[in-house]
Amino acid sequence: MPRKSKSENIKLVRFFLYFFLIGALCITYFTSKNIIKPIYGYINATNWVKVDAKLLSASIKKDISHGSISGGGSSTHVYYTPKISYEYTIYGQACRGSRVNWNDVGDDGVLKELAYLYKSYYKSGKSIVVFANPDKKCESIADKSIHWSKLINAFLVLLLSLGIASGIFYTLRKIPKN
């Protein structure tokens, strides 16, 4: 079997580095969206009006994640996402909404508690408080707060992916092109 030349090996290494660089940049992009979206939403919604809303439905979406851990074992993790629909009236206009938070992804902490709270409110017939945009009356959200634990995790992933992308970019600059 003939050996590959040094230039062929360098081309192969550069190809894989570009492949991983693109992956790291994609992770960086999507993670930064998950950080910017709740912060921008929270700032944008500072003047939104609190209104009482009637829950029309409330359920909990459960996403199960299976993974492996070192030592050959496996782990299962459940993420809970509240799914609700509600109606409210603002300045004489009747509206319906279903948005719970800025990022429609679940977790096993705050959103799990919120999901069960909404479900209990729905069963007992209690109303909830939502925040409605006074300029676009039918734009609303039930939980406009920022969940810092999720934001910190996303920020750590962002830093890691930026670090990996920077390292790959630095390595590509140091490898000769031929």
KELO-878712 format. One line per 10 residues: for each residue x, y, z negated of N, C-alpha, C. Coordinates in steps of 0.1 Angstrom, whole numbers, always signed. Layout:
X,Y,Z,X,Y,Z,X,Y,Z ~ ...;
END
This chain:
+8,-12,+0,+0,+0,+0,+9,+12,+0 ~ +7,+21,+10,+16,+33,+11,+13,+43,+0 ~ +23,+49,-5,+22,+60,-15,+17,+73,-9 ~ +9,+80,-16,+4,+93,-12,+15,+103,-14 ~ +16,+112,-5,+26,+123,-6,+22,+132,-18 ~ +32,+140,-22,+29,+150,-33,+19,+160,-29 ~ +19,+164,-16,+9,+174,-12,-5,+168,-11 ~ -6,+155,-8,-19,+149,-8,-25,+148,-22 ~ -16,+145,-32,-20,+144,-46,-24,+158,-51 ~ -17,+168,-47,-20,+182,-51,-34,+186,-46;
-37,+182,-33,-50,+185,-27,-61,+178,-34 ~ -58,+166,-38,-69,+158,-46,-71,+164,-59 ~ -60,+168,-66,-62,+175,-79,-69,+188,-78 ~ -66,+196,-68,-72,+209,-66,-87,+206,-63 ~ -91,+196,-55,-105,+193,-52,-112,+190,-65 ~ -107,+181,-74,-114,+178,-86,-114,+190,-96 ~ -104,+198,-96,-105,+210,-104,-115,+220,-100 ~ -117,+222,-87,-127,+230,-81,-141,+224,-85 ~ -142,+211,-84,-155,+205,-87,-159,+207,-102 ~ -149,+206,-111,-152,+208,-125,-153,+223,-128;
-147,+232,-121,-148,+246,-123,-163,+250,-119 ~ -168,+245,-108,-182,+248,-104,-191,+243,-115 ~ -189,+231,-120,-198,+226,-131,-197,+234,-144 ~ -185,+239,-148,-184,+247,-159,-190,+261,-157 ~ -189,+266,-145,-196,+279,-142,-211,+277,-142 ~ -216,+266,-137,-231,+264,-138,-236,+263,-152 ~ -228,+256,-161,-232,+255,-175,-232,+269,-181 ~ -222,+276,-178,-220,+290,-183,-232,+298,-179 ~ -236,+297,-166,-248,+305,-161,-261,+302,-169 ~ -264,+289,-169,-276,+285,-175,-277,+288,-190;
-265,+286,-197,-265,+289,-211,-266,+304,-214 ~ -260,+312,-205,-261,+326,-208,-276,+331,-206 ~ -283,+325,-196,-297,+328,-195,-305,+325,-208 ~ -301,+313,-214,-308,+310,-227,-305,+319,-238 ~ -294,+326,-237,-290,+336,-247,-297,+349,-244 ~ -296,+354,-232,-301,+367,-228,-316,+368,-229 ~ -323,+357,-224,-338,+357,-224,-344,+361,-237 ~ -341,+354,-248,-348,+357,-261,-344,+371,-266 ~ -332,+375,-264,-327,+388,-269,-334,+399,-261 ~ -335,+398,-248,-342,+408,-240,-357,+408,-243;
-363,+396,-244,-377,+395,-247,-380,+402,-261 ~ -372,+399,-271,-374,+405,-284,-373,+421,-283 ~ -363,+426,-276,-361,+440,-275,-373,+446,-267 ~ -377,+439,-256,-387,+444,-247,-401,+444,-255 ~ -403,+435,-264,-416,+434,-271,-417,+441,-284 ~ -408,+451,-287,-408,+458,-299,-421,+466,-301 ~ -426,+471,-290,-438,+479,-290,-451,+471,-287 ~ -450,+458,-286,-462,+450,-284,-471,+450,-296 ~ -484,+449,-293,-494,+450,-304,-498,+437,-309 ~ -499,+436,-323,-504,+424,-329,-520,+423,-327;
-524,+412,-323,-539,+409,-322,-542,+395,-327 ~ -554,+394,-332,-559,+381,-336,-563,+373,-323 ~ -560,+360,-323,-563,+352,-312,-570,+339,-317 ~ -579,+334,-309,-586,+322,-312,-578,+310,-305 ~ -575,+300,-312,-568,+289,-306,-578,+281,-298 ~ -575,+279,-286,-584,+270,-277,-579,+256,-277 ~ -566,+254,-279,-560,+240,-279,-546,+241,-286 ~ -542,+231,-292,-529,+230,-298,-524,+215,-298 ~ -513,+213,-293,-507,+200,-292,-492,+201,-294 ~ -486,+190,-295,-471,+189,-297,-465,+180,-286;
-456,+186,-279,-449,+178,-269,-436,+173,-276 ~ -434,+160,-275,-422,+154,-281,-413,+148,-269 ~ -401,+153,-269,-391,+148,-260,-381,+140,-268 ~ -379,+128,-264,-370,+119,-271,-357,+118,-263 ~ -346,+120,-270,-333,+119,-264,-325,+107,-270 ~ -320,+99,-261,-312,+87,-266,-298,+90,-263 ~ -289,+87,-272,-275,+88,-270,-267,+78,-277 ~ -254,+78,-274,-246,+68,-281,-236,+76,-290 ~ -232,+69,-301,-223,+75,-310,-210,+66,-310 ~ -200,+72,-315,-187,+64,-316,-189,+52,-325;
-183,+41,-322,-184,+29,-329,-194,+20,-323 ~ -200,+24,-311,-209,+15,-304,-223,+16,-308 ~ -227,+25,-317,-241,+26,-321,-248,+36,-312 ~ -261,+37,-314,-269,+47,-306,-277,+56,-315 ~ -281,+67,-310,-289,+76,-318,-301,+81,-310 ~ -311,+84,-317,-323,+89,-310,-327,+102,-317 ~ -329,+112,-309,-333,+125,-314,-346,+130,-307 ~ -355,+136,-315,-368,+140,-311,-368,+155,-311 ~ -372,+162,-300,-374,+176,-299,-389,+179,-298 ~ -393,+188,-306,-408,+192,-307,-410,+205,-300;
-420,+206,-291,-423,+218,-285,-438,+221,-287 ~ -442,+232,-293,-456,+235,-295,-462,+239,-281 ~ -474,+233,-279,-482,+237,-266,-495,+242,-271 ~ -498,+254,-268,-511,+260,-273,-517,+268,-262 ~ -529,+271,-263,-536,+281,-255,-545,+288,-264 ~ -547,+301,-261,-554,+310,-270,-561,+321,-262 ~ -571,+327,-268,-577,+338,-261,-578,+350,-272 ~ -577,+362,-266,-577,+374,-275,-583,+385,-267 ~ -586,+396,-274,-592,+408,-268,-583,+419,-272 ~ -579,+427,-262,-570,+439,-265,-576,+451,-257;
-579,+461,-264,-585,+473,-258,-597,+470,-250 ~ -606,+461,-254,-618,+457,-247,-616,+447,-236 ~ -604,+443,-233,-602,+433,-222,-599,+419,-228 ~ -606,+410,-224,-604,+396,-228,-593,+389,-220 ~ -584,+382,-227,-573,+376,-221,-570,+362,-226 ~ -564,+354,-219,-559,+341,-223,-544,+340,-222 ~ -538,+333,-231,-524,+331,-231,-520,+317,-236 ~ -508,+314,-233,-503,+300,-237,-488,+301,-241 ~ -482,+312,-240,-468,+313,-243,-465,+313,-258 ~ -456,+305,-262,-453,+304,-276,-440,+312,-280;
-429,+310,-273,-417,+317,-276,-410,+320,-262 ~ -398,+327,-264,-391,+332,-252,-385,+320,-243 ~ -380,+310,-249,-375,+299,-242,-384,+287,-245 ~ -390,+281,-235,-399,+271,-237,-392,+257,-238 ~ -383,+256,-248,-377,+244,-251,-379,+240,-265 ~ -379,+228,-269,-382,+224,-282,-370,+222,-291 ~ -372,+220,-304,-361,+217,-313,-367,+208,-324 ~ -359,+205,-334,-364,+197,-345,-365,+206,-358 ~ -365,+219,-357,-365,+227,-369,-377,+237,-369 ~ -374,+249,-365,-384,+260,-366,-396,+257,-356;
-393,+252,-344,-404,+250,-335,-412,+237,-339 ~ -406,+228,-345,-413,+216,-350,-423,+221,-361 ~ -419,+229,-370,-428,+235,-381,-439,+243,-374 ~ -436,+251,-365,-445,+259,-358,-456,+251,-350 ~ -451,+240,-344,-460,+231,-337,-470,+225,-346 ~ -466,+220,-358,-475,+214,-367,-484,+224,-374 ~ -479,+237,-376,-487,+247,-381,-498,+251,-371 ~ -495,+252,-359,-506,+255,-349,-516,+244,-348 ~ -511,+232,-349,-521,+221,-348,-530,+221,-360 ~ -525,+224,-372,-534,+224,-384,-543,+236,-383;
-539,+248,-378,-548,+259,-376,-559,+256,-366 ~ -555,+249,-355,-565,+245,-345,-576,+236,-351 ~ -571,+226,-359,-581,+216,-366,-590,+223,-376 ~ -585,+233,-383,-593,+240,-393,-601,+252,-387 ~ -598,+256,-375,-605,+267,-368,-600,+281,-372 ~ -588,+281,-377,-582,+294,-381,-577,+301,-368 ~ -577,+314,-369,-571,+322,-358,-556,+324,-360 ~ -549,+328,-350,-535,+331,-351,-532,+345,-347 ~ -521,+350,-350,-517,+364,-346,-508,+362,-334 ~ -510,+369,-323,-502,+370,-312,-498,+384,-309;
-488,+386,-301,-483,+399,-297,-486,+401,-282 ~ -493,+412,-279,-497,+415,-266,-491,+428,-261 ~ -487,+428,-248,-481,+439,-242,-492,+449,-239 ~ -491,+461,-245,-502,+471,-242,-502,+476,-228 ~ -491,+475,-221,-491,+480,-207,-496,+469,-197 ~ -493,+456,-200,-499,+445,-192,-506,+437,-203 ~ -519,+440,-204,-527,+435,-216,-527,+420,-217 ~ -527,+413,-206,-528,+398,-206,-514,+391,-207 ~ -504,+399,-210,-490,+393,-212,-489,+392,-227 ~ -487,+380,-232,-486,+379,-247,-477,+367,-251;
-473,+367,-264,-465,+357,-269,-469,+354,-284 ~ -469,+342,-288,-473,+339,-302,-462,+341,-312 ~ -450,+338,-308,-438,+339,-317,-427,+347,-310 ~ -426,+360,-313,-417,+368,-306,-403,+369,-312 ~ -402,+362,-323,-389,+362,-331,-378,+355,-323 ~ -366,+358,-327,-354,+352,-322,-350,+341,-331 ~ -348,+329,-327,-344,+317,-335,-329,+317,-334 ~ -323,+322,-345,-308,+324,-345,-301,+311,-344 ~ -306,+300,-350,-298,+288,-350,-297,+282,-336 ~ -308,+284,-328,-307,+280,-314,-298,+289,-306;
-298,+302,-309,-290,+312,-302,-275,+309,-305 ~ -272,+306,-317,-258,+304,-321,-253,+291,-314 ~ -261,+281,-314,-257,+269,-306,-254,+271,-292 ~ -263,+279,-285,-262,+282,-271,-249,+291,-269 ~ -246,+300,-279,-234,+308,-278,-222,+300,-279 ~ -222,+290,-288,-210,+281,-289,-208,+273,-276 ~ -219,+268,-270,-218,+261,-257,-212,+271,-246 ~ -217,+283,-246,-212,+293,-237,-197,+295,-239 ~ -193,+297,-251,-178,+299,-253,-170,+287,-249 ~ -175,+275,-251,-168,+263,-247,-167,+262,-232;
-178,+264,-225,-178,+264,-211,-170,+275,-204 ~ -170,+286,-210,-161,+297,-205,-146,+294,-208 ~ -143,+287,-219,-130,+283,-222,-125,+273,-212 ~ -134,+263,-209,-130,+253,-199,-129,+259,-185 ~ -138,+267,-181,-137,+274,-168,-124,+282,-167 ~ -120,+289,-178,-108,+297,-178,-96,+289,-177 ~ -96,+278,-184,-85,+268,-183,-83,+262,-169 ~ -94,+258,-163,-93,+253,-150,-89,+263,-140 ~ -94,+276,-141,-90,+286,-132,-75,+289,-134 ~ -70,+289,-146,-56,+292,-148,-47,+281,-142;
-52,+268,-144,-45,+257,-138,-45,+258,-123 ~ -56,+261,-117,-56,+263,-102,-47,+273,-97 ~ -45,+284,-105,-36,+295,-101,-21,+290,-102 ~ -18,+281,-111,-4,+276,-113,-1,+265,-103 ~ -10,+258,-98,-7,+247,-89,-5,+253,-75 ~ +6,+248,-69,+9,+253,-55,-1,+249,-45 ~ -4,+258,-35,-14,+255,-26,-10,+244,-16 ~ +3,+242,-14,+7,+231,-4,+14,+220,-11;
END
